Amino acid sequence: MISNSRYWFLLFLIILVYIAGMFVTLFENDSAQFAVMAMRMVQENDFINLFKGPEEYLDKPHLHYWLAALSFKVFGLQDWAYRIPGILATLLGAYSCYGLGNLLYHKNIGKLAALIFMTAQTIVLSNIDVRTDAVLTGFTIFAIWQLTKYIETKSLTAILLGAFSAGMAFSTKGQIAIVVAGLPLLCHLAYTRKWQRLFHWKVLVALIVFVLAITPILYAYYLQFDLHPEKVIRGRSHRSGIFFILWEQSFERLSGKDIGKNSSDYFFFFHTFLWVFLPWTVAGIMAYWCRAKSLIKLKFRFNPKYEFLTLGGITLIFILISFAQFKLPHYLNIVIPLFAILSASYLYSLFQFAKQKVTRFLLGVQYFILGLVYIACVLICFYVFKLDHTIYYIVLGGLLLLIIYFCLKREEYSMRIITLAVYSALLLNGVLNLHFYPSLLEYQGGSAMAELVEEYDIPTNKIYKISERHTWALDFYNQQPVQISSFADLSEMQDIWIYATDEELGRLMENGFDWDRQYTVDQFRITRLQGRFLNPADRRKVLNSMHLVHIY
């Protein structure tokens, strides 16, 4: 289907794109916030208590922050160091896609599944805007692979590795990890009728391993919350951290209680899928439809040519998360490995059985997606943010020539579909990582101001703010959280700096403060892009400003 040399060359280029994204400035809010939370652990040598700014943090378990803190310990407080655990987890996820695809089908499908997984747009993005989902996805799909391997082979090693990995996934985001690993496995058990695998002493040993794996998290929650019932968290005292993570957490997310609601659209993840799985979206939808149609015709009777783990897992997870009242696009990351394996099996069947009509259609789709990506890249490079370095023209031109070569090269449709899809992902994310994101982040006030703080050697321990508004990027790049103070306290101080919005600057003047130096940077919520910002002619109309003033 695709030669080994072509396969490893494409993987090499994908990894280069990942590496390019490592050095991009951290995004506000979540990436910078989580990095600051891990930074505090390192600076205060406190790996038990989780804090979000000055507030104690109950929402997510510790593992993501522990891994980031470990990376900081080894490599220093660098943005690229924060991204290393996520990238390693993604590589584990890709290897697990290969392993599970090989287990359910064969080696070629496993290899293609890994390639699809690593080039899906949301997976690439999750290694730039790093949240908990990269680590969650890697450990979850590894757990599914190993536990499926136990079901098929009764391997003790496999079930122990699966239990440990499930514990790591739980330690990253809580109950959702067990649910999204459990649903595909239940579908596989139901389809293969291998329920007897559950009634074995090895399962009991695996449960012990799982409990041991999550014990550090439970102990940390116990020390921070259960031992201190007087703490008020989200307006409530007597919060049990252990009870929260074992029971309350997922129900709060489903209902929106305490954390708030942001969407009641039950089709949110259906239309979000259209972009998160690019450039494989159409292939994924066709794979789902054809597999569902085949299994319905068979009345879900077991057939060794098919598997129900991916289709059933995707369906049940989609239904579950669609009922959550708090939704974000990256919640779909956990189903991308399943979609990658399902899509790989579908594409391979097309090539194997020489279904020329459908294959030509998919080839046309990939040409269309590549055309859209090329137009988007041209607009980004020559309109939204104009290129200003010759090296970028050389890299972009070289990649374009390479793509044109493979577009014109006469070879099997299977090779062309896969190659063009991967090059679409490479072109788009290469431009995003090397040009778009660095240009965009110039409008992130906190990181832009941190550069001025370093340039003018401003003491970071003398920077204050007059509101509880979070300043994650400034906190991280200053390696010092901005201190919160009141007007009364500030009036007693001299030789200090205040970080303020336009409105807060006006309040300072109203309260009689004067300053002798002022630095101003542009501010825009970069994770909420809009057309007026992307249009250079209208950009100034939607920008705000952040100021750093010196009170003498």
C-alpha positions as CSV (number, residue, x, y, z in Angstrom):
1,M,0.0,0.0,0.0
2,I,2.8,2.4,0.9
3,S,6.5,1.6,0.8
4,N,8.6,1.5,3.9
5,S,10.9,4.3,2.7
6,R,7.9,6.6,1.9
7,Y,6.3,5.7,5.3
8,W,9.4,6.6,7.4
9,F,10.1,9.7,5.3
10,L,6.6,11.0,6.0
11,L,6.9,10.1,9.7
12,F,10.2,12.0,9.8
13,L,8.6,15.1,8.3
14,I,5.7,14.9,10.8
15,I,8.1,14.7,13.7
16,L,10.0,17.8,12.3
17,V,6.6,19.7,12.4
18,Y,6.1,18.6,16.0
19,I,9.5,19.8,16.9
20,A,9.0,23.1,15.2
21,G,5.9,23.6,17.4
22,M,7.8,22.9,20.6
23,F,9.4,26.3,20.5
24,V,6.2,28.4,20.1
25,T,5.2,30.7,22.9
26,L,2.6,29.1,25.3
27,F,-1.0,29.9,24.7
28,E,-3.3,31.4,27.2
29,N,-5.4,30.2,28.9
30,D,-4.9,26.5,29.6
31,S,-1.4,25.8,28.3
32,A,0.2,28.8,30.1
33,Q,-2.0,28.1,33.2
34,F,-1.0,24.5,33.5
35,A,2.7,25.4,33.0
36,V,2.4,27.9,35.8
37,M,0.8,25.3,38.1
38,A,3.7,22.9,37.3
39,M,6.3,25.7,37.7
40,R,4.9,26.5,41.2
41,M,5.5,22.8,42.2
42,V,9.1,23.1,41.1
43,Q,9.8,26.5,42.7
44,E,8.2,25.6,46.0
45,N,9.2,21.9,46.0
46,D,5.6,21.1,46.7
47,F,4.3,18.2,44.6
48,I,1.2,17.4,46.7
49,N,-0.9,20.6,46.6
50,L,-2.4,21.8,43.3
51,F,-3.0,25.6,43.0
52,K,-4.6,27.6,40.2
53,G,-3.1,31.0,41.0
54,P,-3.9,31.7,44.7
55,E,-6.8,29.2,44.7
56,E,-6.6,25.5,45.5
57,Y,-7.4,23.4,42.5
58,L,-9.7,20.4,42.7
59,D,-10.8,19.9,39.1
60,K,-8.2,17.6,37.6
61,P,-5.7,15.1,39.0
62,H,-2.0,15.7,39.3
63,L,-0.2,13.5,36.7
64,H,-0.1,16.1,33.9
65,Y,1.4,18.6,36.3
66,W,3.8,16.1,37.8
67,L,5.1,15.2,34.3
68,A,5.5,18.9,33.4
69,A,7.3,19.6,36.7
70,L,9.6,16.6,36.1
71,S,10.4,18.0,32.7
72,F,11.1,21.4,34.2
73,K,13.4,19.8,36.8
74,V,15.4,18.2,34.0
75,F,15.4,20.9,31.3
76,G,14.6,24.1,33.2
77,L,11.6,26.4,33.1
78,Q,11.2,26.5,29.3
79,D,8.1,26.4,27.2
80,W,9.5,23.6,25.1
81,A,10.2,21.6,28.2
82,Y,6.5,21.8,29.2
83,R,5.6,20.3,25.8
84,I,7.9,17.3,26.0
85,P,5.6,14.9,28.1
86,G,2.7,15.7,25.7
87,I,4.7,14.8,22.6
88,L,6.1,11.6,24.2
89,A,2.5,10.6,25.1
90,T,1.5,11.3,21.5
91,L,4.2,9.0,20.2
92,L,3.0,6.4,22.7
93,G,-0.5,6.9,21.2
94,A,0.8,6.5,17.7
95,Y,2.6,3.3,18.6
96,S,-0.5,2.0,20.4
97,C,-2.6,2.8,17.2
98,Y,-0.1,0.6,15.3
99,G,-0.3,-2.1,17.9
100,L,-4.1,-2.2,18.2
101,G,-4.5,-1.9,14.4
102,N,-2.1,-4.8,14.0
103,L,-3.9,-6.8,16.7
104,L,-7.4,-6.3,15.2
105,Y,-6.4,-6.5,11.6
106,H,-2.7,-6.7,10.5
107,K,0.5,-4.8,10.3
108,N,-0.2,-2.6,7.3
109,I,-3.4,-1.2,8.8
110,G,-1.6,-0.6,12.1
111,K,1.1,1.4,10.3
112,L,-1.5,3.5,8.4
113,A,-3.5,4.1,11.6
114,A,-0.4,5.5,13.3
115,L,0.2,7.8,10.4
116,I,-3.5,9.0,10.4
117,F,-3.4,9.6,14.1
118,M,-0.3,11.7,14.1
119,T,-1.5,13.9,11.2
120,A,-5.1,14.5,12.5
121,Q,-5.4,18.2,13.1
122,T,-6.5,18.1,16.7
123,I,-3.6,15.8,17.6
124,V,-1.0,18.1,16.0
125,L,-2.7,21.1,17.8
126,S,-2.7,19.3,21.1
127,N,1.1,19.2,21.0
128,I,1.2,23.0,20.5
129,D,-1.6,24.1,22.8
130,V,-0.8,21.4,25.4
131,R,-3.5,20.6,27.9
132,T,-4.2,17.3,29.7
133,D,-5.6,15.6,26.6
134,A,-2.3,14.7,25.0
135,V,-1.2,12.6,28.0
136,L,-4.8,11.3,28.5
137,T,-5.1,10.1,24.8
138,G,-1.7,8.4,24.8
139,F,-2.3,6.4,28.0
140,T,-5.9,5.6,27.2
141,I,-5.3,4.1,23.7
142,F,-2.3,2.2,25.1
143,A,-4.6,0.8,27.8
144,I,-7.2,-0.2,25.2
145,W,-4.6,-1.9,23.1
146,Q,-3.1,-3.9,26.0
147,L,-6.5,-4.9,27.5
148,T,-7.7,-6.0,24.1
149,K,-4.6,-8.0,23.7
150,Y,-5.4,-9.7,27.0
151,I,-8.9,-10.5,25.7
152,E,-7.5,-12.1,22.6
153,T,-4.4,-13.8,24.1
154,K,-5.0,-14.1,27.8
155,S,-1.5,-12.5,28.3
156,L,-0.7,-11.6,31.9
157,T,1.8,-9.0,30.9
158,A,-0.8,-7.3,28.6
159,I,-3.5,-7.0,31.3
160,L,-1.0,-5.7,33.8
161,L,0.3,-3.1,31.4
162,G,-3.3,-2.2,30.5
163,A,-4.3,-1.8,34.1
164,F,-1.2,0.4,34.8
165,S,-1.9,2.6,31.8
166,A,-5.5,2.9,32.7
167,G,-4.4,4.1,36.1
168,M,-2.1,6.7,34.5
169,A,-5.0,7.9,32.3
170,F,-7.2,8.2,35.4
171,S,-4.5,10.1,37.1
172,T,-4.5,12.6,34.2
173,K,-8.2,13.5,34.0
174,G,-10.2,11.3,36.3
175,Q,-13.2,9.0,35.6
176,I,-13.5,9.9,31.9
177,A,-10.4,7.9,31.2
178,I,-11.9,4.7,32.5
179,V,-15.2,5.4,30.7
180,V,-13.5,6.0,27.3
181,A,-11.3,3.0,27.7
182,G,-14.1,0.8,29.1
183,L,-16.7,1.5,26.4
184,P,-14.7,0.2,23.4
185,L,-13.6,-2.9,25.5
186,L,-17.2,-3.7,26.4
187,C,-18.1,-3.4,22.7
188,H,-15.3,-5.8,21.8
189,L,-16.3,-8.3,24.5
190,A,-19.9,-8.2,23.4
191,Y,-19.1,-8.7,19.7
192,T,-16.5,-11.5,20.3
193,R,-18.6,-13.1,23.1
194,K,-15.5,-13.5,25.3
195,W,-17.1,-12.5,28.6
196,Q,-15.3,-15.3,30.3
197,R,-12.1,-13.3,30.2
198,L,-13.6,-11.1,32.9
199,F,-13.8,-14.1,35.3
200,H,-10.2,-14.9,35.8
201,W,-7.6,-14.4,38.6
202,K,-5.6,-12.2,36.2
203,V,-8.4,-9.6,36.3
204,L,-8.1,-9.4,40.1
205,V,-4.4,-8.9,39.9
206,A,-5.0,-6.2,37.2
207,L,-7.4,-4.4,39.6
208,I,-4.7,-4.4,42.3
209,V,-2.2,-2.9,39.8
210,F,-4.8,-0.2,38.8
211,V,-5.5,0.7,42.5
212,L,-1.7,0.9,43.1
213,A,-1.3,3.1,40.0
214,I,-3.9,5.7,41.2
215,T,-2.8,5.6,44.9
216,P,-0.4,8.5,44.6
217,I,-3.2,10.7,43.2
218,L,-5.7,9.6,45.9
219,Y,-3.1,10.2,48.6
220,A,-2.3,13.7,47.2
221,Y,-6.1,14.5,47.2
222,Y,-6.4,13.2,50.7
223,L,-3.5,15.4,52.0
224,Q,-4.7,18.5,50.3
225,F,-8.5,18.3,50.9
226,D,-9.7,15.4,53.0
227,L,-7.4,16.4,55.9
228,H,-8.7,20.0,55.7
229,P,-12.5,20.0,55.7
230,E,-12.4,23.7,56.7
231,K,-11.2,24.6,53.2
232,V,-13.8,26.3,51.0
233,I,-13.7,25.0,47.4
234,R,-16.2,26.5,44.9
235,G,-18.2,27.9,47.7
236,R,-18.4,24.6,49.7
237,S,-16.5,23.3,52.7
238,H,-15.9,19.7,53.7
239,R,-14.9,18.7,50.2
240,S,-13.4,15.2,50.0
241,G,-10.8,15.1,47.2
242,I,-11.0,11.3,47.0
243,F,-14.8,11.3,46.8
244,F,-14.6,14.1,44.2
245,I,-12.2,12.3,41.8
246,L,-13.8,8.9,42.2
247,W,-17.4,10.1,41.9
248,E,-18.3,13.8,41.6
249,Q,-16.0,15.0,38.9
250,S,-17.6,13.6,35.7
251,F,-21.1,14.3,36.9
252,E,-20.2,17.9,37.4
253,R,-18.9,18.1,33.9
254,L,-22.0,16.4,32.5
255,S,-24.4,18.6,34.4
256,G,-22.2,21.8,34.2
257,K,-22.6,22.2,38.0
258,D,-19.9,24.3,39.6
259,I,-17.8,24.5,36.5
260,G,-20.5,26.2,34.4
261,K,-22.2,25.5,31.1
262,N,-20.8,26.6,27.7
263,S,-23.0,24.6,25.2
264,S,-26.3,22.8,25.2
265,D,-25.8,21.9,21.5
266,Y,-26.1,18.1,21.3
267,F,-24.5,18.2,17.8
268,F,-21.5,20.2,18.9
269,F,-19.0,17.3,18.5
270,F,-20.5,16.2,15.2
271,H,-19.7,19.5,13.4
272,T,-16.5,19.9,15.4
273,F,-15.3,16.6,14.0
274,L,-15.3,18.0,10.5
275,W,-12.2,20.0,11.3
276,V,-10.5,18.1,14.1
277,F,-10.0,15.0,11.9
278,L,-8.7,16.9,8.9
279,P,-7.3,15.9,6.4
280,W,-8.9,12.5,7.0
281,T,-12.5,13.7,7.8
282,V,-14.2,12.3,4.7
283,A,-12.4,9.0,4.9
284,G,-13.4,8.8,8.6
285,I,-17.1,9.5,7.9
286,M,-17.2,7.0,5.0
287,A,-15.4,4.4,7.1
288,Y,-17.9,4.8,10.0
289,W,-20.9,4.6,7.6
290,C,-19.7,1.6,5.7
291,R,-18.7,-0.4,8.8
292,A,-22.1,0.4,10.5
293,K,-24.0,-0.6,7.4
294,S,-22.0,-3.9,7.2
295,L,-22.6,-4.8,10.8
296,I,-26.3,-4.0,10.6
297,K,-26.6,-6.3,7.6
298,L,-24.9,-9.0,9.6
299,K,-27.2,-8.2,12.6
300,F,-24.1,-7.8,14.6
301,R,-23.3,-11.5,14.4
302,F,-19.6,-12.2,14.9
303,N,-17.5,-12.2,11.7
304,P,-13.7,-12.5,12.0
305,K,-13.4,-10.0,9.1
306,Y,-14.8,-7.2,11.2
307,E,-14.4,-5.7,14.7
308,F,-16.8,-3.7,16.7
309,L,-14.3,-2.1,19.2
310,T,-13.7,1.1,17.1
311,L,-17.2,1.6,15.8
312,G,-19.0,0.8,19.1
313,G,-16.5,2.8,21.1
314,I,-16.8,5.9,18.9
315,T,-20.6,5.7,18.9
316,L,-21.0,5.4,22.7
317,I,-18.3,8.0,23.5
318,F,-19.9,10.5,21.1
319,I,-23.3,9.9,22.7
320,L,-21.9,10.3,26.2
321,I,-19.9,13.5,25.7
322,S,-22.7,15.1,23.6
323,F,-24.8,15.2,26.7
324,A,-22.2,17.1,28.7
325,Q,-23.2,20.7,29.3
326,F,-19.5,21.9,29.2
327,K,-17.9,21.1,25.8
328,L,-14.6,21.9,24.2
329,P,-13.2,20.7,20.8
330,H,-10.3,18.8,22.4
331,Y,-12.6,16.5,24.2
332,L,-12.7,14.6,20.8
333,N,-9.0,13.8,21.1
334,I,-9.8,10.6,22.9
335,V,-11.8,9.1,20.0
336,I,-9.2,10.0,17.3
337,P,-7.1,6.8,17.8
338,L,-10.3,4.7,17.3
339,F,-11.2,6.8,14.2
340,A,-7.6,6.4,12.9
341,I,-7.8,2.6,13.1
342,L,-11.3,2.4,11.6
343,S,-10.3,4.7,8.8
344,A,-7.1,2.8,8.1
345,S,-9.0,-0.5,7.8
346,Y,-11.5,1.1,5.5
347,L,-8.8,2.6,3.2
348,Y,-6.9,-0.6,3.1
349,S,-10.1,-2.5,2.1
350,L,-10.6,-0.1,-0.8
351,F,-7.1,-0.6,-2.0
352,Q,-7.1,-4.4,-1.4
353,F,-10.4,-4.9,-3.3
354,A,-9.6,-2.3,-6.0
355,K,-12.8,-0.3,-5.6
356,Q,-11.7,2.2,-8.2
357,K,-14.8,4.5,-8.1
358,V,-14.7,5.2,-4.4
359,T,-10.9,5.4,-4.5
360,R,-11.0,8.0,-7.2
361,F,-13.6,10.0,-5.3
362,L,-11.3,10.0,-2.2
363,L,-8.4,11.0,-4.3
364,G,-10.4,13.9,-5.6
365,V,-11.3,14.8,-2.0
366,Q,-7.7,14.9,-1.0
367,Y,-6.8,17.1,-4.0
368,F,-9.6,19.4,-2.9
369,I,-8.4,19.5,0.8
370,L,-4.9,20.1,-0.4
371,G,-6.1,23.0,-2.5
372,L,-8.0,24.5,0.4
373,V,-4.9,24.1,2.6
374,Y,-2.7,25.8,0.0
375,I,-5.1,28.7,-0.3
376,A,-5.2,29.1,3.5
377,C,-1.4,29.0,3.6
378,V,-1.1,31.7,0.9
379,L,-3.6,33.9,2.8
380,I,-1.7,33.4,6.1
381,C,1.7,34.1,4.6
382,F,0.9,37.0,2.2
383,Y,-2.2,38.6,3.8
384,V,-2.9,37.8,7.4
385,F,0.7,38.0,8.6
386,K,3.1,38.7,5.8
387,L,6.3,36.7,5.7
388,D,9.4,38.8,6.5
389,H,12.2,36.2,6.5
390,T,13.8,34.7,3.3
391,I,14.3,31.3,5.0
392,Y,10.5,30.9,5.3
393,Y,10.1,31.5,1.5
394,I,12.7,28.8,0.9
395,V,11.1,26.3,3.2
396,L,7.6,27.0,1.9
397,G,8.8,26.9,-1.7
398,G,10.6,23.6,-1.2
399,L,7.6,22.0,0.4
400,L,5.4,23.2,-2.4
401,L,7.7,21.8,-5.0
402,L,7.7,18.4,-3.2
403,I,3.9,18.4,-3.1
404,I,3.6,19.3,-6.8
405,Y,6.0,16.4,-7.6
406,F,3.8,13.9,-5.8
407,C,0.6,15.4,-7.3
408,L,2.0,14.9,-10.8
409,K,3.7,11.6,-10.1
410,R,2.0,8.6,-11.7
411,E,1.5,6.0,-9.0
412,E,-1.2,3.9,-7.3
413,Y,-4.2,5.7,-6.0
414,S,-3.5,4.4,-2.5
415,M,-0.1,5.9,-2.4
416,R,-1.3,9.2,-3.7
417,I,-4.3,9.5,-1.3
418,I,-2.1,8.8,1.7
419,T,0.8,11.0,0.6
420,L,-1.4,13.9,-0.4
421,A,-3.3,13.7,2.9
422,V,-0.1,13.7,4.9
423,Y,1.3,16.6,2.9
424,S,-1.8,18.6,3.5
425,A,-1.3,18.2,7.2
426,L,2.5,19.0,6.9
427,L,1.9,22.1,4.8
428,L,-0.8,23.5,7.1
429,N,0.9,22.8,10.4
430,G,4.3,23.7,9.1
431,V,3.0,27.2,8.2
432,L,1.1,27.4,11.5
433,N,4.0,26.4,13.7
434,L,6.7,28.3,11.9
435,H,4.9,31.5,10.9
436,F,1.2,31.9,12.0
437,Y,1.5,31.1,15.7
438,P,4.7,33.1,16.3
439,S,3.0,36.1,14.5
440,L,-0.3,35.6,16.3
441,L,1.4,35.4,19.7
442,E,2.8,38.8,19.3
443,Y,-0.7,40.0,20.2
444,Q,-0.8,37.9,23.5
445,G,-0.2,40.7,26.0
446,G,1.3,38.7,28.8
447,S,4.1,37.0,26.8
448,A,4.8,40.2,24.8
449,M,5.1,42.1,28.1
450,A,7.4,39.5,29.5
451,E,9.8,40.2,26.7
452,L,9.9,43.9,27.6
453,V,10.4,43.0,31.3
454,E,13.4,40.9,30.3
455,E,14.7,43.5,27.9
456,Y,14.5,46.4,30.4
457,D,15.6,44.3,33.3
458,I,12.5,45.0,35.3
459,P,12.4,43.2,38.7
460,T,9.7,40.6,38.5
461,N,9.2,40.6,42.2
462,K,8.1,44.2,42.1
463,I,5.3,43.7,39.5
464,Y,1.7,43.9,40.9
465,K,-1.9,43.8,39.6
466,I,-5.0,45.3,41.1
467,S,-7.5,42.6,40.1
468,E,-7.8,38.8,40.3
469,R,-7.6,38.6,36.5
470,H,-5.3,35.8,35.6
471,T,-1.9,36.6,33.9
472,W,-0.6,33.2,33.1
473,A,1.7,34.0,30.2
474,L,3.4,36.9,32.1
475,D,3.6,34.7,35.2
476,F,5.3,31.9,33.3
477,Y,7.8,33.9,31.3
478,N,8.7,36.1,34.3
479,Q,9.0,32.8,36.3
480,Q,7.3,34.8,39.0
481,P,3.5,35.1,39.5
482,V,2.2,38.7,39.4
483,Q,1.2,39.7,42.9
484,I,-2.3,40.9,43.6
485,S,-2.6,44.1,45.7
486,S,-5.2,46.7,46.7
487,F,-5.0,50.5,46.1
488,A,-4.5,51.0,49.8
489,D,-1.5,48.7,49.9
490,L,0.0,50.1,46.7
491,S,-0.2,53.7,48.0
492,E,2.3,52.7,50.7
493,M,4.8,51.3,48.2
494,Q,7.5,52.9,46.1
495,D,9.5,51.8,43.1
496,I,7.0,49.3,42.0
497,W,5.4,48.3,38.6
498,I,1.7,47.7,38.0
499,Y,0.4,45.6,35.2
500,A,-3.0,46.9,34.1
501,T,-5.7,47.1,31.4
502,D,-6.9,50.4,29.9
503,E,-9.7,50.4,32.5
504,E,-7.4,49.7,35.4
505,L,-5.0,52.4,34.2
506,G,-7.9,54.9,34.4
507,R,-8.7,53.7,38.0
508,L,-5.1,54.2,39.0
509,M,-5.3,57.8,37.8
510,E,-8.6,58.3,39.6
511,N,-6.9,57.1,42.8
512,G,-4.1,59.6,42.5
513,F,-1.3,57.4,41.3
514,D,1.3,58.8,39.0
515,W,4.1,57.1,37.0
516,D,7.2,58.0,35.2
517,R,7.6,55.1,32.8
518,Q,5.0,53.1,30.8
519,Y,5.3,50.2,28.4
520,T,2.3,49.2,26.3
521,V,1.6,46.0,24.3
522,D,-1.3,44.8,22.2
523,Q,-3.7,42.3,23.7
524,F,-6.1,39.9,22.0
525,R,-7.6,36.6,23.2
526,I,-5.7,34.5,20.6
527,T,-7.6,31.3,21.2
528,R,-10.8,33.0,20.1
529,L,-9.9,34.2,16.6
530,Q,-12.4,36.2,14.6
531,G,-12.5,37.5,11.0
532,R,-11.9,41.2,12.0
533,F,-8.6,40.2,13.7
534,L,-7.4,38.1,10.7
535,N,-8.1,41.1,8.4
536,P,-5.1,43.4,8.8
537,A,-7.3,46.4,7.8
538,D,-9.7,45.8,10.8
539,R,-7.2,44.3,13.3
540,R,-6.6,47.5,15.3
541,K,-10.4,47.8,15.9
542,V,-10.5,44.6,18.0
543,L,-7.2,44.9,19.8
544,N,-7.0,45.9,23.5
545,S,-3.9,47.1,25.3
546,M,-2.0,46.0,28.4
547,H,0.2,48.4,30.2
548,L,3.1,48.2,32.7
549,V,3.7,51.4,34.6
550,H,6.3,52.4,37.1
551,I,5.2,54.0,40.3
552,Y,8.1,56.0,41.7
